[in-house]
Amino acid sequence: MQGNVFRKVERDFSVKRQHAQSDARTFKKNVYDENPELAEIENKINTIALKSAKSRIFSDNLSREVEQEKLEIELAKLNRDYNDKLKELGLTKKDFEPKYECEKCNDTGFIDNKMCSCFNQELINEAFKQSNLSKIKEENFETFDFGYYSTCSNKEKYGIEKSPLENIDGIRKLAYNFSHNLDDTQQKNLLFTGSTGLGKTFLANCIACEAIKQGKSVIYQTAPILLDKMVDYKFRFNKTDSEREEYDKIFDVDLLIIDDLGTEAMNSAKFSELFNILNTRLLKNKKILISTNLTPQEIKREYEERIFSRFVGDFLVCRFVGEDIRLLKKKIVSK
């Protein structure tokens, strides 16, 4: 990655960590201001702990043992009093600890001098300007809402025997299993098809969120931006190491999500790059999720046979049906 990208992410992590620590200190101060007896007990605990440390260093063996036993009894009582008071308030000592976004590295970005997966993902996000991934805190499997999908079957309207609710329930389960088995060589990639507003992007965010939770790297980009970026790289002279690394990551990240396939203005160079993405990642067993408003028949008509054959052989097609959720939400708000 470019040095300025690395430094920016490093600064962002430092600020994020400092905010978490500052919030923890503020919370503890507020609790202590309202419950001064807690602060008093903690001060006594700290004083006795200091006495105990001094006793180990400066006392002779006999007096040290006697003093240590006395201090340990006193310290145990104070700790019980402290924990009892916290319990009365519905708190534990853990509530005073900083709430880091990443519990593995405590928002330092590194574990034993090795880059944490969260830091690596932020580098990818920054390099590819992945605005879609900013939504994964709100759009994930926990917040997925089945309430927008009808329980009524209508084969003539939807083209399938199942109701939209039965259909999306099956797709959600498939998506969840997919997100937890990205290394499985037997698992196929996913192709989300269907009209706009049926939950394709939301469910793609769910998968991205779950993958990142497991320490997997994810690139989430729209087809127009991704293909423009790749073609631009291919025809650029004097490529930098950072540009080459960004290009390579498209083939190497654990999960590549391509949204809005079919909205790009295709040409021979983009056809070539799309095939290159599919073929290379399939050979490397690197998972792909593609979302499109096109039907499989439209994909066959719009793209080359060699591209369509990859979809047929290596992807599970998930067809989204139902009513436009965006319009349903507007109706609810307007009531």
C-alpha positions as CSV (number, residue, x, y, z in Angstrom):
1,M,0.0,0.0,0.0
2,Q,1.1,3.5,-0.6
3,G,2.9,5.0,2.4
4,N,0.4,7.8,2.8
5,V,-2.5,5.3,2.9
6,F,-0.7,3.3,5.6
7,R,0.0,6.5,7.6
8,K,-3.6,7.6,7.3
9,V,-4.9,4.3,8.6
10,E,-2.3,4.3,11.3
11,R,-3.5,7.7,12.4
12,D,-7.1,6.7,12.3
13,F,-6.4,3.7,14.5
14,S,-4.5,5.9,17.0
15,V,-7.4,8.4,17.2
16,K,-9.9,5.5,17.5
17,R,-7.9,3.9,20.3
18,Q,-7.6,7.2,22.1
19,H,-11.3,7.9,21.8
20,A,-12.1,4.5,23.3
21,Q,-9.7,5.1,26.2
22,S,-11.0,8.6,26.8
23,D,-14.7,7.4,26.8
24,A,-13.7,4.8,29.3
25,R,-12.1,7.3,31.6
26,T,-15.1,9.7,31.3
27,F,-17.5,6.9,32.1
28,K,-15.6,5.8,35.2
29,K,-15.3,9.4,36.4
30,N,-19.0,10.0,36.0
31,V,-19.7,6.8,38.0
32,Y,-17.2,7.8,40.7
33,D,-18.6,11.3,40.9
34,E,-22.1,9.9,41.6
35,N,-20.7,7.2,43.9
36,P,-17.7,8.7,45.8
37,E,-17.4,5.6,48.1
38,L,-16.2,3.6,45.0
39,A,-13.3,6.0,44.5
40,E,-12.5,5.8,48.2
41,I,-12.4,2.0,48.2
42,E,-10.2,2.1,45.0
43,N,-7.8,4.5,46.7
44,K,-7.5,2.2,49.7
45,I,-6.9,-0.8,47.4
46,N,-4.1,1.1,45.6
47,T,-2.6,2.2,48.9
48,I,-2.5,-1.3,50.3
49,A,-1.2,-2.7,47.0
50,L,1.7,-0.2,47.3
51,K,2.4,-1.2,50.9
52,S,2.4,-4.8,49.8
53,A,5.0,-4.1,47.1
54,K,7.2,-2.2,49.6
55,S,6.9,-5.0,52.2
56,R,8.2,-7.6,49.7
57,I,11.3,-5.4,49.0
58,F,12.3,-3.9,52.3
59,S,11.0,-6.2,55.1
60,D,12.9,-9.2,56.5
61,N,11.5,-12.7,55.8
62,L,9.5,-13.1,59.1
63,S,8.0,-9.7,59.2
64,R,7.3,-9.8,55.5
65,E,5.2,-13.0,55.8
66,V,3.2,-11.5,58.7
67,E,2.7,-8.2,56.9
68,Q,1.8,-9.8,53.6
69,E,-0.9,-12.0,55.2
70,K,-2.4,-9.0,57.0
71,L,-2.4,-6.9,53.8
72,E,-3.9,-9.8,51.7
73,I,-6.8,-10.2,54.1
74,E,-7.4,-6.4,54.1
75,L,-7.1,-6.3,50.3
76,A,-9.5,-9.2,49.8
77,K,-12.1,-7.5,51.9
78,L,-11.8,-4.2,50.0
79,N,-12.1,-6.0,46.7
80,R,-15.3,-7.7,47.9
81,D,-16.7,-4.3,49.0
82,Y,-15.7,-2.8,45.7
83,N,-17.3,-5.6,43.6
84,D,-20.5,-5.6,45.8
85,K,-20.9,-1.9,45.3
86,L,-20.5,-2.3,41.5
87,K,-23.1,-5.1,41.6
88,E,-25.5,-2.8,43.3
89,L,-25.0,-0.4,40.4
90,G,-25.4,-3.1,37.8
91,L,-21.8,-2.8,36.8
92,T,-18.6,-4.9,36.7
93,K,-14.9,-3.9,36.4
94,K,-15.1,-4.7,32.7
95,D,-17.5,-1.8,32.2
96,F,-14.7,0.5,33.0
97,E,-12.4,-0.9,30.3
98,P,-12.2,0.8,26.9
99,K,-14.6,-0.5,24.3
100,Y,-12.3,-1.2,21.4
101,E,-13.7,-2.0,18.0
102,C,-11.3,-4.9,17.6
103,E,-10.9,-7.0,20.7
104,K,-8.0,-8.9,19.1
105,C,-5.6,-6.0,18.8
106,N,-7.4,-3.4,21.0
107,D,-7.4,-1.1,18.0
108,T,-3.6,-1.0,17.8
109,G,-3.7,-2.6,14.4
110,F,-1.0,-5.2,15.3
111,I,-0.7,-8.4,17.3
112,D,2.8,-9.5,18.3
113,N,4.2,-7.1,15.6
114,K,2.0,-8.7,13.0
115,M,-0.7,-6.7,11.2
116,C,-4.1,-7.5,12.5
117,S,-6.8,-8.4,10.0
118,C,-8.8,-5.3,11.0
119,F,-5.9,-3.1,10.0
120,N,-5.4,-4.9,6.7
121,Q,-9.1,-4.5,6.0
122,E,-8.9,-0.8,6.6
123,L,-5.9,-0.5,4.3
124,I,-8.0,-2.2,1.6
125,N,-11.1,0.0,2.3
126,E,-8.9,3.2,2.1
127,A,-7.2,2.1,-1.1
128,F,-10.4,1.1,-2.8
129,K,-12.6,3.8,-1.2
130,Q,-15.1,1.2,-0.3
131,S,-18.1,3.3,0.7
132,N,-20.4,0.3,0.7
133,L,-18.6,-1.3,3.7
134,S,-19.4,1.7,5.9
135,K,-22.9,0.3,6.1
136,I,-22.0,-3.1,7.6
137,K,-22.5,-1.9,11.1
138,E,-26.2,-1.3,10.3
139,E,-26.6,-3.9,7.6
140,N,-25.7,-7.4,8.9
141,F,-27.4,-10.7,9.7
142,E,-28.5,-9.5,13.1
143,T,-30.4,-6.6,11.6
144,F,-31.8,-8.4,8.6
145,D,-35.6,-7.8,8.5
146,F,-37.9,-10.5,7.1
147,G,-40.9,-8.2,7.6
148,Y,-40.7,-6.7,4.1
149,Y,-41.2,-10.0,2.3
150,S,-44.7,-11.4,1.6
151,T,-45.9,-14.7,2.8
152,C,-48.2,-15.1,-0.2
153,S,-47.1,-17.4,-3.1
154,N,-47.7,-16.1,-6.6
155,K,-45.9,-18.0,-9.3
156,E,-47.4,-15.9,-12.1
157,K,-46.1,-12.7,-10.5
158,Y,-42.7,-13.9,-9.0
159,G,-41.9,-16.8,-11.3
160,I,-41.3,-19.2,-8.5
161,E,-43.4,-21.6,-6.4
162,K,-42.2,-20.2,-3.0
163,S,-43.4,-17.1,-1.4
164,P,-41.0,-14.2,-1.2
165,L,-40.6,-14.9,2.5
166,E,-39.7,-18.6,2.0
167,N,-37.4,-17.6,-0.8
168,I,-35.4,-15.0,1.1
169,D,-35.2,-17.2,4.2
170,G,-33.5,-19.9,2.1
171,I,-31.1,-17.3,0.5
172,R,-30.3,-15.8,3.9
173,K,-29.3,-19.3,5.3
174,L,-27.3,-19.9,2.1
175,A,-25.5,-16.5,2.5
176,Y,-24.8,-17.2,6.2
177,N,-23.2,-20.6,5.4
178,F,-21.3,-19.0,2.5
179,S,-19.8,-16.3,4.8
180,H,-18.6,-19.0,7.3
181,N,-17.0,-21.3,4.7
182,L,-15.0,-19.1,2.4
183,D,-12.1,-21.5,2.5
184,D,-14.2,-24.5,1.5
185,T,-13.0,-25.7,-1.9
186,Q,-16.4,-27.4,-2.5
187,Q,-18.5,-24.3,-1.9
188,K,-19.6,-22.5,-5.0
189,N,-19.6,-18.7,-5.4
190,L,-22.8,-16.7,-5.3
191,L,-24.7,-14.8,-8.0
192,F,-27.5,-12.6,-6.6
193,T,-30.1,-11.7,-9.3
194,G,-33.3,-9.7,-9.1
195,S,-34.8,-6.3,-9.5
196,T,-33.7,-3.3,-7.5
197,G,-34.9,-2.9,-3.9
198,L,-35.2,-6.6,-3.0
199,G,-32.3,-6.8,-0.5
200,K,-29.4,-7.9,-2.7
201,T,-27.0,-5.2,-1.5
202,F,-28.2,-5.5,2.1
203,L,-27.4,-9.3,2.1
204,A,-24.1,-8.7,0.4
205,N,-23.2,-6.3,3.3
206,C,-24.3,-9.1,5.7
207,I,-21.8,-11.5,4.1
208,A,-19.1,-8.9,4.1
209,C,-19.7,-8.1,7.8
210,E,-19.5,-11.7,8.8
211,A,-16.4,-12.4,6.7
212,I,-14.6,-9.4,8.3
213,K,-15.6,-10.6,11.8
214,Q,-13.7,-13.8,11.0
215,G,-10.6,-11.9,10.0
216,K,-11.2,-12.4,6.2
217,S,-10.2,-9.6,3.8
218,V,-13.0,-8.2,1.6
219,I,-13.1,-5.9,-1.4
220,Y,-16.6,-4.6,-2.1
221,Q,-16.9,-2.6,-5.3
222,T,-19.4,-1.8,-8.0
223,A,-18.7,-3.3,-11.4
224,P,-18.2,0.1,-13.2
225,I,-15.7,1.3,-10.7
226,L,-13.8,-2.0,-10.4
227,L,-13.5,-2.6,-14.2
228,D,-12.5,1.0,-14.8
229,K,-9.8,0.7,-12.2
230,M,-8.5,-2.5,-13.7
231,V,-8.5,-1.3,-17.3
232,D,-6.8,2.0,-16.2
233,Y,-4.1,0.0,-14.5
234,K,-3.5,-2.2,-17.5
235,F,-3.0,0.7,-19.9
236,R,-1.0,2.8,-17.5
237,F,2.8,3.2,-18.0
238,N,5.3,3.4,-15.2
239,K,3.1,1.5,-12.7
240,T,4.1,2.0,-9.0
241,D,4.6,-0.8,-6.5
242,S,1.5,0.4,-4.6
243,E,-0.6,0.4,-7.8
244,R,0.6,-3.1,-8.6
245,E,-0.2,-4.3,-5.0
246,E,-3.8,-2.8,-5.2
247,Y,-4.3,-4.6,-8.6
248,D,-3.0,-7.9,-7.2
249,K,-5.3,-7.7,-4.2
250,I,-8.3,-7.9,-6.5
251,F,-7.2,-11.5,-7.2
252,D,-6.0,-12.3,-3.7
253,V,-8.5,-11.1,-1.1
254,D,-10.5,-13.8,0.6
255,L,-13.8,-12.4,-0.8
256,L,-14.5,-10.1,-3.7
257,I,-18.0,-8.6,-3.9
258,I,-18.9,-7.1,-7.3
259,D,-22.1,-5.1,-7.1
260,D,-24.3,-3.8,-9.9
261,L,-22.9,-6.0,-12.6
262,G,-24.6,-4.9,-15.9
263,T,-24.5,-1.2,-15.2
264,E,-21.0,-0.8,-16.6
265,A,-20.4,0.3,-20.2
266,M,-18.7,-2.8,-21.5
267,N,-15.9,-3.0,-24.2
268,S,-13.4,-5.6,-25.2
269,A,-10.9,-4.5,-22.5
270,K,-13.5,-4.7,-19.7
271,F,-14.7,-8.1,-21.0
272,S,-11.1,-9.3,-20.8
273,E,-10.6,-8.0,-17.3
274,L,-13.9,-9.4,-16.0
275,F,-13.0,-12.8,-17.4
276,N,-9.5,-12.5,-15.9
277,I,-11.0,-11.8,-12.4
278,L,-13.4,-14.7,-12.6
279,N,-10.9,-17.2,-14.0
280,T,-8.0,-16.3,-11.8
281,R,-10.0,-16.2,-8.6
282,L,-11.7,-19.5,-9.4
283,L,-8.3,-21.1,-10.0
284,K,-7.1,-19.8,-6.7
285,N,-10.3,-20.8,-4.9
286,K,-10.9,-17.2,-3.8
287,K,-14.6,-16.6,-3.3
288,I,-16.7,-14.2,-5.4
289,L,-20.2,-12.7,-4.8
290,I,-21.7,-10.9,-7.7
291,S,-25.0,-8.9,-7.5
292,T,-26.9,-7.9,-10.6
293,N,-30.3,-6.7,-11.8
294,L,-29.9,-8.9,-14.9
295,T,-31.5,-12.3,-15.2
296,P,-29.3,-15.2,-16.2
297,Q,-30.8,-15.1,-19.7
298,E,-29.8,-11.4,-19.9
299,I,-26.3,-12.1,-18.6
300,K,-25.9,-14.8,-21.4
301,R,-27.0,-12.2,-24.0
302,E,-24.9,-9.3,-22.7
303,Y,-21.6,-11.1,-21.9
304,E,-19.3,-13.4,-23.7
305,E,-19.9,-17.2,-23.6
306,R,-16.7,-17.8,-21.7
307,I,-17.9,-15.4,-19.0
308,F,-21.4,-16.9,-18.8
309,S,-20.0,-20.4,-18.6
310,R,-18.1,-19.5,-15.4
311,F,-21.4,-18.3,-13.9
312,V,-23.2,-21.5,-14.9
313,G,-20.4,-23.9,-13.7
314,D,-19.1,-22.1,-10.6
315,F,-21.9,-20.0,-9.1
316,L,-25.1,-20.7,-7.2
317,V,-27.8,-18.4,-8.6
318,C,-29.9,-16.8,-5.9
319,R,-33.0,-15.2,-7.4
320,F,-34.5,-12.3,-5.2
321,V,-38.3,-11.7,-5.6
322,G,-40.9,-9.6,-3.9
323,E,-41.8,-5.9,-3.6
324,D,-39.4,-3.0,-3.7
325,I,-38.3,-2.6,-0.1
326,R,-37.4,1.1,-0.6
327,L,-40.9,1.9,-1.8
328,L,-42.4,-0.1,1.1
329,K,-40.3,1.9,3.5
330,K,-41.5,5.2,1.9
331,K,-45.1,4.1,2.3
332,I,-44.6,3.3,5.9
333,V,-43.0,6.7,6.6
334,S,-45.7,8.6,4.8
335,K,-48.5,7.0,6.8
